Amino acid sequence: MEFKNKKAAMHNLGCKVNSYEAEAMVTELREAGVEIVSWDTETADIYIINTCSVTNIADRKSRQMIHKARAMNPDAVVIAVGCYVQARSEELREDSAVDILVGNNEKSRILPILEKYYMEHPEKNFTVSEVKDISSEHYYEELNAGEISDEGRVFIKVQDGCNQYCSYCIIPYVRGRIRSRSVQNTLKEVQDFAERGYHEIVLTGIHLSSYGLDFDDSNYEYAMNHDIPSVHLVELIKSVAAVKGIERVRLGSLEPRIITEQFVEELKKIPEICPHFHLSLQSGCDRTLKAMNRHYDTKDFRNSVDILRRTWPNVSVTTDVIVGFPGETEEDFETSYRFIDEISFYELHVFKYSRRQGTAADKMKDQVPDKIKTERSERLISLDRLKSEAFRKNFIGEKDDIIPEDVVDIHGKKYLRGYNKCYVRYLVPFTEIEDPESKIGQIIEVQGTDFCETCVLAMPV
């Protein structure tokens, strides 16, 4: 089929894995001759909504964008793909706003699915579903992001699926079991980006700590049921860091238990590794962690953070926290608050617990009222502001390397904005740099001088 006269628009919701997959789908369409247009400013023939289902709000946004696409062009083909589709395909079959449903592990087939639809369903009078049960899938779906919108960092997906089954989380049900991308295929994409001038690679996945546990067939079932640090992840990091032109390797979210003395000792041998670790906490109360089916306690978590801070003096540790989990009492929250205060994270992502149908927590008693969730969330957000500023103070007066990613306008002045290895945001005034826009994506040396908004203000050295 000829696609050269077609225009497509993509709207992505959710995590960095979703962003990567959205870029990959756009690349496939572009290579087939489809013109990719802006979601907000141009009318398209094809609308693709890459959905998310991590919370009720994500579900609602996914539905809203599906219906917005139909309203923007009633004659367009509307395609809903991803996690919300995987979770609610039967409901979506009855929704007249959507024409094609594509589940997870089918995104690489977006072009043939669309082609088949045009050929077999010219009247567009019913919904076509390409949603399969992925609960027992063992193969990793190969995608290639091709072009990306980020000027400074490249997020590369290397892992999919999760075996943890935390009691609040829908993701294992919509993403399936753990599956890992081969080192060989990962390196092909890394080399491509390096040749185009990108210097920082961020390795990401649904459960990155499980990377490679599925490589050995003889150990597959054991790996499915045990969360153990994998030597394969270390080897992947070393291989990516060795690619010519790559100066930084950053890791996505990790399970706290993967941070062992042995794991960190191996990472320390890699000069390109970024001393920034996002360790998912979720609660600082052991009673709540047990109810969440998290596989560690606060003692384990503190030990992991201590290992990191002994290894890198200025290491940045960021985390996620859920407030208002079923049965979380005021005493439980205060225990969690004190623990978070003691750990002193650089950044804290706070989420109000969201009931997800099909999870264990959805059936738990003592659901916490939304008003209390909001109050607890606001307290932690306030704490986060204080802790984040205290951490950034360590970089005032210090020289460091940053990679500018974009240009921002603050109070009428232009700045280059970028990150150091510790994921601290810097602002460099345009007036202090010759040809500033040419520095986007390049490593430059700066010295921190002051604070500006949530960034460190810096001057070039």
C-alpha positions in Angstrom: 0.0 0.0 0.0 1.1 3.6 -0.7 1.5 5.7 2.4 3.2 8.8 0.9 0.0 10.9 0.9 -0.9 10.1 4.5 -0.2 12.3 7.6 0.1 10.8 11.1 0.3 12.4 14.6 1.5 10.6 17.7 0.5 11.4 21.3 2.5 9.6 24.0 1.6 9.1 27.6 3.5 7.6 30.5 7.1 6.5 31.1 10.4 6.7 29.3 9.8 3.2 27.9 6.6 4.4 26.3 8.5 7.4 24.9 11.1 5.1 23.3 8.4 2.9 21.8 6.5 5.9 20.5 9.7 7.1 18.7 10.1 3.7 17.3 6.6 3.6 15.8 7.0 7.1 14.4 10.3 6.0 12.8 8.6 3.0 11.1 5.8 5.2 9.7 8.2 7.9 8.5 10.4 5.3 6.7 7.2 4.0 4.9 6.6 7.5 3.5 4.1 8.8 6.1 4.4 12.4 6.9 4.6 12.9 10.7 2.8 16.1 11.8 2.2 17.9 15.1 -0.6 16.6 17.2 -1.8 20.0 18.2 -1.4 22.1 15.1 -2.2 20.0 12.0 -5.0 17.7 10.9 -3.8 14.1 10.4 -5.2 11.1 8.6 -3.8 8.7 11.3 -3.8 9.4 15.0 -1.8 7.1 17.3 -2.3 7.3 21.1 0.4 5.4 23.0 -1.5 4.9 26.2 -0.6 4.4 29.9 -2.4 2.6 32.7 -0.2 3.1 35.7 -2.9 5.1 37.6 -6.6 6.0 37.2 -5.5 9.4 36.0 -3.4 7.8 33.2 -6.4 5.7 32.2 -8.6 8.8 32.1 -6.0 10.8 30.0 -5.7 7.8 27.6 -9.5 7.8 27.0 -9.5 11.6 26.7 -6.8 11.6 24.0 -8.6 8.8 22.0 -11.8 10.9 21.9 -9.9 14.1 21.2 -8.3 12.4 18.2 -11.7 11.4 16.9 -13.0 15.0 17.3 -10.0 16.5 15.5 -10.8 14.5 12.4 -13.9 12.2 12.3 -12.6 10.6 9.1 -9.1 9.7 10.5 -8.0 6.3 11.6 -7.6 6.4 15.3 -5.1 3.8 16.8 -4.8 3.2 20.5 -1.8 1.2 21.6 0.0 0.1 24.8 -0.8 -0.5 28.4 -4.3 0.9 28.8 -5.3 -1.0 25.6 -3.7 -4.2 27.1 -5.7 -3.8 30.3 -9.1 -2.7 28.8 -9.3 -4.0 25.3 -12.8 -5.4 25.8 -14.1 -2.1 26.9 -12.4 -0.3 24.1 -13.8 -2.6 21.4 -17.2 -1.0 22.2 -15.8 2.6 21.9 -16.7 4.1 18.5 -13.9 6.6 18.9 -11.1 4.1 18.2 -10.6 2.0 15.0 -7.5 -0.1 15.8 -6.3 -1.5 19.2 -2.7 -2.6 19.4 -1.4 -4.3 22.6 2.1 -4.5 24.1 4.6 -6.6 22.2 2.8 -5.7 19.0 4.1 -2.1 18.5 6.8 -3.2 16.1 3.9 -4.3 13.7 2.2 -0.9 13.6 2.8 -0.5 9.9 1.5 -4.0 8.7 -1.5 -3.7 11.1 -2.4 -0.3 9.6 -1.8 -1.5 6.1 -4.1 -4.5 6.7 -6.8 -2.3 8.1 -6.9 0.0 5.1 -7.1 -2.9 2.8 -9.7 -5.0 4.6 -11.8 -2.4 6.4 -12.4 0.5 4.0 -15.8 1.3 5.6 -14.3 1.6 9.1 -17.4 0.2 10.7 -15.9 -1.8 13.5 -12.8 -1.9 15.7 -9.9 -4.2 14.8 -8.0 -5.6 17.8 -4.4 -6.7 17.8 -4.2 -7.4 21.5 -2.8 -10.8 22.6 -2.2 -12.4 26.0 1.4 -11.7 26.8 1.5 -13.3 30.2 3.7 -16.1 28.9 5.6 -14.3 26.2 9.4 -15.0 26.3 10.6 -13.0 23.3 11.8 -9.4 23.5 10.1 -7.2 20.9 12.8 -5.4 18.9 12.2 -1.7 18.3 14.5 1.0 17.1 13.9 4.6 18.1 15.7 6.1 15.1 15.2 9.8 15.5 14.6 11.3 18.9 13.4 14.7 20.1 15.8 15.0 23.1 19.0 16.9 22.2 21.1 15.9 25.1 20.4 12.3 26.3 19.2 9.2 24.5 16.9 6.8 26.3 17.3 3.3 25.0 14.9 0.6 26.1 16.8 -2.7 26.9 14.2 -4.6 29.0 10.5 -5.2 29.2 8.1 -6.9 31.7 8.2 -7.4 35.4 7.8 -10.4 37.7 7.5 -8.5 41.0 3.8 -8.3 41.3 3.7 -5.5 43.9 0.2 -5.5 45.3 -0.6 -2.0 44.0 0.8 -2.4 40.4 -1.0 -3.3 37.2 2.2 -3.3 35.1 3.1 -7.0 35.3 -0.3 -7.8 33.9 -0.1 -5.4 31.0 3.6 -5.8 30.2 4.1 -9.5 30.9 7.1 -11.4 32.2 10.7 -10.1 32.1 12.3 -10.1 28.6 15.7 -8.6 27.8 17.2 -7.1 24.6 20.5 -8.6 23.4 23.7 -6.7 24.0 24.4 -7.0 20.3 21.2 -5.2 19.2 21.5 -2.6 21.9 25.0 -1.7 20.8 23.9 -1.3 17.2 21.6 1.5 18.3 24.0 3.0 20.7 26.7 3.2 18.0 24.2 4.8 15.7 23.4 7.6 18.2 27.1 8.0 19.1 27.9 8.5 15.4 25.3 11.3 15.3 27.0 13.1 18.2 25.1 12.0 21.2 27.3 11.6 24.4 24.9 10.3 27.0 22.9 7.0 27.0 20.2 6.3 29.5 19.4 2.6 29.8 15.8 2.0 30.7 13.3 -0.7 31.1 10.1 -1.7 32.9 12.3 -3.5 35.5 15.9 -2.8 34.6 17.3 -4.7 37.6 16.0 -7.9 35.9 18.0 -7.3 32.8 19.5 -10.6 31.5 17.9 -12.9 33.9 16.0 -14.5 31.0 19.1 -15.2 28.9 19.9 -18.6 30.3 17.1 -21.1 29.4 18.2 -23.5 32.1 17.7 -20.8 34.8 14.6 -19.2 33.2 12.0 -20.4 35.7 14.3 -19.7 38.7 14.9 -16.2 37.3 11.1 -15.7 36.9 10.6 -16.2 40.6 13.7 -14.7 42.2 14.9 -11.1 42.1 18.7 -11.5 41.9 21.3 -9.0 40.6 22.3 -10.0 37.1 25.9 -10.0 35.9 24.4 -9.4 32.4 23.4 -5.8 33.4 27.0 -5.0 34.4 28.3 -6.4 31.1 25.7 -4.4 29.2 26.8 -1.2 30.9 30.5 -1.9 30.2 29.7 -2.6 26.6 27.7 0.6 26.1 30.4 2.7 27.9 33.0 1.3 25.6 31.3 2.7 22.4 33.4 5.5 20.9 31.8 8.9 21.6 29.8 7.8 24.6 30.9 9.8 27.6 28.1 9.0 30.0 25.9 6.0 30.9 23.0 6.7 33.2 20.7 4.0 34.6 16.9 4.0 34.9 15.0 3.0 38.0 16.6 0.2 40.0 15.4 -2.1 42.7 17.2 -1.3 46.0 18.5 -4.9 46.5 20.6 -4.7 43.3 22.9 -2.2 45.1 25.4 -4.6 46.6 29.1 -4.0 47.4 30.0 -6.3 44.5 27.6 -4.5 42.0 28.8 -1.1 43.0 32.5 -2.1 42.9 32.0 -3.1 39.2 30.3 0.1 38.4 33.0 2.1 39.9 35.4 0.7 37.4 33.4 2.3 34.6 34.3 6.0 34.4 31.4 6.8 32.2 28.8 5.7 34.8 26.7 8.6 36.2 26.6 8.7 40.0 22.9 9.1 39.9 20.7 6.2 41.1 16.9 6.1 41.2 16.0 3.6 43.8 12.3 2.9 44.2 11.3 3.2 47.8 7.5 3.5 47.8 7.3 3.7 51.6 9.6 4.3 54.5 7.4 2.2 56.8 8.2 -1.6 57.0 4.5 -2.5 57.7 3.4 -0.7 54.5 6.3 -2.2 52.4 5.2 -5.7 53.4 1.6 -5.0 52.5 2.9 -3.6 49.1 4.7 -6.9 48.5 8.0 -5.0 48.2 10.9 -7.4 48.6 13.0 -5.4 51.0 12.7 -3.4 54.2 13.9 0.0 55.3 17.1 -1.5 56.7 17.9 -3.0 53.3 17.2 0.3 51.6 19.4 2.3 54.0 22.2 -0.1 53.5 22.0 0.3 49.7 22.1 4.1 50.0 25.1 3.9 52.4 27.0 1.7 49.9 26.4 4.3 47.2 27.4 7.3 49.4 30.6 5.6 50.5 31.5 5.0 46.8 30.6 8.4 45.4 30.7 11.4 47.8 28.3 13.5 45.8 26.1 10.7 44.5 22.5 11.7 43.8 19.8 9.3 45.0 16.3 9.9 43.8 13.2 7.9 44.5 9.4 7.3 44.2 7.0 7.3 47.1 3.3 6.3 47.3 1.1 7.9 49.9 -2.2 6.7 51.1 -1.7 3.0 50.4 -4.6 0.9 51.8 -4.3 0.6 55.6 -1.6 3.3 55.9 -2.3 4.9 59.2 -1.2 8.3 60.4 1.5 6.6 62.4 2.7 4.6 59.4 2.9 7.8 57.3 4.9 9.6 60.1 7.3 6.6 60.2 7.7 6.9 56.4 8.1 10.6 56.5 10.9 10.4 59.1 12.7 7.8 57.1 12.5 9.8 54.0 13.8 12.9 55.9 16.7 10.9 57.2 17.8 9.5 53.8 17.7 13.0 52.2 16.9 12.2 48.6 17.9 14.7 45.9 14.6 14.3 44.2 11.4 12.7 45.5 8.5 11.7 43.1 5.4 11.6 45.2 2.3 9.6 44.0 -1.1 9.3 45.6 -2.1 5.6 45.7 -4.4 4.8 42.8 -6.7 1.7 42.9 -6.0 -0.6 39.9 -8.6 -3.2 39.1 -7.1 -6.7 39.2 -4.4 -6.0 41.7 -4.3 -7.3 45.3 -4.4 -3.8 46.8 -7.7 -3.0 45.1 -9.4 -5.5 47.3 -7.7 -4.4 50.6 -9.7 -2.9 53.4 -9.2 0.6 54.9 -8.8 2.5 51.6 -7.5 5.9 52.5 -9.7 9.0 51.6 -8.3 11.2 48.8 -8.2 14.2 51.1 -5.7 12.5 53.4 -3.7 11.3 50.4 -3.5 14.9 49.2 -2.4 16.2 52.7 0.4 13.6 52.9 1.5 14.2 49.4 1.8 18.0 50.0 3.9 17.4 53.1 6.4 15.2 51.2 6.5 17.6 48.3 7.5 20.4 50.7 10.2 18.2 52.2 11.4 17.4 48.7 12.0 21.1 47.9 14.1 21.5 51.0 16.2 18.4 50.5 16.7 19.1 46.8 18.0 22.6 47.4 20.3 21.4 50.2 21.8 18.8 47.7 22.3 21.4 45.0 24.3 23.7 47.4 27.1 21.1 47.1 27.8 22.3 43.6 27.9 26.0 44.2 31.5 27.2 43.6 32.5 23.8 42.1 33.6 23.1 38.5 31.7 20.5 36.6 30.8 19.2 33.1 27.3 19.6 31.8 25.5 18.7 28.6 23.1 21.5 27.6 19.8 20.0 26.3 17.6 23.0 25.5 17.1 26.8 25.7 14.8 28.3 28.3 13.6 31.8 28.9 13.4 32.9 32.6 12.2 36.4 33.4 13.1 37.6 29.9 16.6 36.1 29.9 17.8 33.2 27.8 19.7 30.3 29.3 21.2 27.0 28.2 19.8 24.2 30.4 21.6 21.0 31.0 22.6 18.3 33.5 25.8 17.1 35.1 26.5 13.5 35.8 24.7 13.7 39.1 21.5 14.9 37.3 21.7 18.3 38.8 20.2 20.9 36.4 22.3 23.9 35.4 21.5 27.2 33.7 24.1 29.1 31.8 23.3 32.6 30.5 23.3 33.0 26.7 25.3 36.2 27.1 28.2 34.3 28.6 28.7 31.8 25.7 29.8 32.3 22.2 27.3 30.8 19.7 25.3 29.2 22.6 22.9 27.1 20.6 25.8 25.2 19.0 26.6 23.9 22.4 23.4 21.9 22.8 24.3 18.2 23.1 28.0 19.0 23.7 30.0 18.7 26.9 31.0 22.0 28.4 32.8 22.9 31.6 31.1 25.3 34.0 31.3 26.6 37.5 28.3 26.9 39.8 27.7 30.4 41.1 24.2 30.6 42.6 20.6 29.2 42.5 18.1 30.0 39.8 14.6 28.4 40.1 15.3 24.7 40.7 18.7 24.8 38.9 22.3 25.8 39.7 23.3 29.0 37.9 26.7 28.6 36.3 29.3 30.4 34.2 31.5 28.7 31.5 35.0 28.0 32.6 
